[in-house]
Amino acid sequence: MKLAVISCIHGNAEALDAVLADIDTQRAEEIYCLGDLVGYGPYPNEVVEKIRSLAIPSCQGCWDEDIVDGLNACECSYPSQLAEYRGRLAHEWTDREIHPEVREYLATLPLTLKKDNLCFVHGSPNSQHEYLLPSMDGFAALERVLSADADVLFCGHTHVPYERKLENAALSVKVGTAESGDRAQQLQEQQFQVPLKRVINAGSVGEPRHGRPNATYVIYNTDTAEVTFREVTYNYEKTCQAIVEKGLPPIFAWRLAKGMEFAERADDPSHVCER
Amino acid sequence: MNITLVAGPPGIGKTTWINQFLSTSKQPLFYLCPAAGTEAVDRLRVGYHFPEVTVVEDTQAAALLMNLPDQAQIYIELGFHLDLAALPFNQLPCRKVAIVPPELAQLTEQSEWHDWADELVAGNKIQVPHPNCFPETRRMPLTGQVFDPPSLDELLTEITGGAYGQVIRLKGIFEMPDGQAFDIDFVEGLPGIEYTELKLPRSLKGRPTRPSSLEVVGYDFQQKTMAEALGVSCLSDELIAQYQRQYRQQYKTTDLTNNAEENVA
């Protein structure tokens, strides 16, 4: 069975429509969404209504949480003072525009979704705000997949699609026991072989960061475990126009057209989100 | 002849060409950049890179040229906005050098530089602005401002990428939270943005008082938006103080470890 996994739509309804049309052509039977339905883009209500009307299961993203709970991110959310300022502008605009029922819906979204051996999260199983970068320490990445009790962990948040295979992972543990009347310790070594685990990042539908404005998402075949990354063109100029017309900072339109993402970006693969 | 006039289009390498003489000469040296203002980036750069060179103010120029010492050399960098045919310096006994793109330096074709110069020198391979489409220059004084480095990186990528208008040239002096200053340079058509650390004493006591400035040359600038983004990229008094405490401590520790002397202003 083919699954489509989409993430980080960020209020970009044009991009979402194009991706949904592409998913139809791929004959995917189910769609999962990894959150960040709102934020930065000009159509937050429309995007949420579309996801709800199609009954697409979705996790809660960091931007969705911010709209529900307010801004309280740790330092990993913004790489610079400029990005933080712009992120706050986008948050305030979205906070003003969002309909009450949309906010209520965002509050109901779960942090993780499960289907058999697959787990779906926005950032990581620990937090919607944590970045699972492709360069993250292998042991830490494996820990995230194991903590989700899954073989395949789907995530978004970084806006850059990737597949990471964690294979040939051998864990060796030495357990010490003290014998009665004798303080010498007997060390018993135990070996665990971890089967293949995978982290698959779905990229971003509405706010790409790969140097082009095109939307990205992923198709996963549950029978063959085949992963196909899709890049979809759409009328991004229409979104850019709406960004300006609706009073969002025009620099967001320029950055979208360049495929540069609006503001957020993770740089440090060793950072553990404290939110 | 101890007066050298240097002209050419923006980004061609006029200051770079002059710098080679400033770094090697043993004679008294003077540098003048007429009608550019006291915070012109070229003036600041020459002053910072070559402290032994006297950077001449416009108001001092006439007196200096009348009484130039025999052994002295003065380099006069002519901004692209000046009308070469109408320069008062043309009356002086001087060497007139035009820096032009390599293809123009090799041909005997007509241009205002060919008409004016005694000597043509091949500079950067850039597109010369069309005479009917004269670029505008925007200068933003930055003295006292200290930048958040990742914000500055992002902003320079946006500015040079055309987010606030088409930029054919960018140059600036920027102060950093560790007390260092950078000379930053971009020319459309040449690869990347060049960052050069200035060999100046670290400024780690309050806002720096030495001049810094940004200049962009190009077309259709949204100056207000660009100035706002620059403002957001600057650190507050509180953050400057916080960084400076941290760096003063760090350099003090480094000095003790290396037994080296750090010049902290």
Interface residues (C-beta under 8 A of the other chain):
Chain A: P79 S80 Q81 L82 A83 Y85 P250 I251 W254 R255 K258
Chain B: D148 P150 S151 D153 E154 L155 E158 G161 G162 A163 T225 A229 V232 S233 L235
